[in-house]
Amino acid sequence: MTTINVGFIGLGLMGHAMANNIQSKGFSLGVMAHRNRQPVDDLVGKGAREFANAAELTRAVDVVLLCLPGTAEVSRTLAGEQGVLAGLRPGQIVVDCSTGDPNRTAELAAQVTACGGHYLDTPVNRTPKDAQAGRLNVLAGGDAAVLERVRPVLECFSETIHHLGPLGSGHKAKVIHNFISQGNATILAEAFCTAAKNGIDLAAFAEICSMSGGYSRTFERIIPYVLHGDDSGQQFALANCEKDMRYYTELTKLTPTTGIVSDAVYQTFMLAKVLGHGDKYVPRLFDVLGEINGVRVSACPQEDKA
């Protein structure tokens, strides 16, 4: 058993897999009670300790990892009588693995350091399946010496750890990366919608793209939905894409850099959200573009698509 006691807050698809890897590697694990009992019960059943709130958890551990939907949720988890800050001791480390708003990273870090703690922004790349296999990529910003102290914990669920620079660099790199990925998904959805409306065989078109410049990791993950009705390759909600793209477009404004393409990508995901598709996974963007344009963007029979 290692000597670092780890607290983990945020047991969604990614967080549960990350926490499970931490626990399986011999770290003492504390988790916070949540209305979704399945991941909590799973980890507690394997020996994790459950705490009623973030303050109690923080008092009982050495390092607190956060894996939450975004900065608003992180801010709420830090604040208040039952928040992380209420239980933070001098020298403790808060590791924020959430995809956060880089324009607010300094604000969050200042709250932690005001209590004598250390803060790292360490969002992760890849999918829940990669998280289960311990193959995530960590994008870290902050003090290199602090990062080294928590490296053994991060290595439990990661294939690579990249120190990208000072505080905020992790969050910035993450949303820039997500713009590339989510922009690619938007282009693919729009292109295949146009192909469908022009009567092109989508399976044949997908095969052509897979052999040329149209291919990408995003293509690999979302095209199975067009071909087979399988949306499991990118288990990330369209509403979260809207959030990420909002963070990115705000970053371009404050940098400042041009955001011509990103504004269009952001509006596409906003449209998906307001049309009621926000809780669906990224591959369903083909349905959104099809709905807008009055065409079915699918190569599989109607009855095969859930």
Order of alpha helices (4+ residues) and beta strands (2+ residues): beta-alpha-beta-alpha-beta-alpha-beta-alpha-alpha-beta-alpha-beta-beta-alpha-beta-alpha-beta-alpha-alpha-alpha-alpha-alpha-alpha
